[in-house]
Amino acid sequence: MNPVLELSGLSKAFGGLQVTRGVDLRVEQGERHLLIGPNGAGKTTLFNLIAGDFRSDSGRISLLGRDVTRLPTASRAQHGLARTYQIVTLFGKDTLLHNVMLALLGKSPRRWRHWGSLSDERTMTARAHAVLEAVGLGHKAALPLQQTSYGEKRRLEIAMALAQEPQVLLLDEPLAGLSAEERDTIRQLLGQIDRKITIIMIEHDMEVALAFADRITLLHYGEVILGGTREQVVNDPRTREIYLGH
Ligand SMILES: Nc1ncnc2c1ncn2[C@@H]1O[C@H](COP(=O)(O)OP(=O)(O)OP(=O)(O)O)[C@@H](O)[C@H]1O
C-alpha cells in the first residue's frame, strides 16, 4: 500500500540546535499514529514541518504521493492536510458558527472572493451547523466563543479541522489541560472520526493515546528511536527507559 504521508531524512535546526534529525516516517491510509517522546523531543516541530509552518533544512515530505516539501501551508491544506494546535487559536469574539464557517472558507476557493450566492451561504451555514452537531456543540452555535469552556474550545478546534474534510489530520495534544470528563468527551469524539481520515497525534495522556493508536513512533532529541505497532513500541525497553519511565 502507498503511504498517505512519507517523511524521508527530514532535518531541521534552529541556530545551533538540531531539533529534527534525519526523520523517516511512513503513515498508511486510515492509520492512527501516535508520536511520543519526552518534552523537547521535537514532536511539535515535526508537525510544523509536515504542515509547512517551518521549512525543513533537508529531506522530503510526500503527502498522498505528492512532493509537498517546498509547498506553503495553505497548499498543503488544499492537498488534504489539516491540523490543530497545542494552543487554542480561534477568534474569541466571534460565534462558534462563524469560527467553523471560517474554517470551511479556508478550504474553499471562494475564500478570496465575496460571498457567493445566497444558496452558497445557506449550504455553508448548514454544513457548519452539521460540524458543530457532530462534536456536540450544535446548541452553542450562536454563542461567542469566549463564553465557552476551554474543553469546548478544544472540541471546536477539532471540529474546524474536520470541517476542512482532510485526508490527513494532525492533532497536537488534544487532551492537554482538560478535566477527566472533558478528556472522556474528546476520547469518544476521536473514536468517531471516519477511518478514511488518517490521524497522527501527539499526546501525553497515555491511557487515551495508547487505546487510540495502531502504530507508535518514539522520538528523542529529534531522532526516531523506534517505530512499530502499539504492542512493539510499548513492550520495547527503550520506550520505558526514554519515555514511560520518566
Ligand atoms: N521556533 C523555534 N525556535 C527555536 N527553538 C525552537 C523553536 N521551536 C522549537 N524549538 C526548540 O526545539 C526543541 C523541540 O521542541 P518541540 O516543541 O518540537 O518539542 P516537543 O517534543 O513537541 O515537546 P513538548 O512535549 O514539550 O511539547 C526544543 O528544544 C525547543 O526549545
The ligand as an ORCA input file, in Angstrom:
! r2SCAN-3c Opt
* xyz 0 1
  N      10.845     28.367     16.708
  C      11.812     27.847     17.464
  N      12.981     28.463     17.629
  C      13.977     27.934     18.379
  N      13.891     26.747     19.015
  C      12.737     26.073     18.887
  C      11.640     26.568     18.121
  N      10.632     25.667     18.183
  C      11.075     24.658     18.955
  N      12.335     24.897     19.385
  C      13.150     24.003     20.227
  O      13.135     22.732     19.612
  C      13.133     21.692     20.596
  C      11.977     20.770     20.333
  O      10.761     21.437     20.646
  P       9.327     20.820     20.331
  O       8.311     21.812     20.793
  O       9.271     20.375     18.936
  O       9.321     19.554     21.304
  P       8.130     18.620     21.745
  O       8.613     17.227     21.635
  O       6.887     18.977     20.990
  O       7.948     18.998     23.273
  P       6.654     19.057     24.231
  O       6.273     17.628     24.509
  O       7.171     19.754     25.441
  O       5.589     19.830     23.505
  C      13.068     22.384     21.943
  O      14.357     22.439     22.475
  C      12.561     23.773     21.604
  O      13.014     24.725     22.530
*
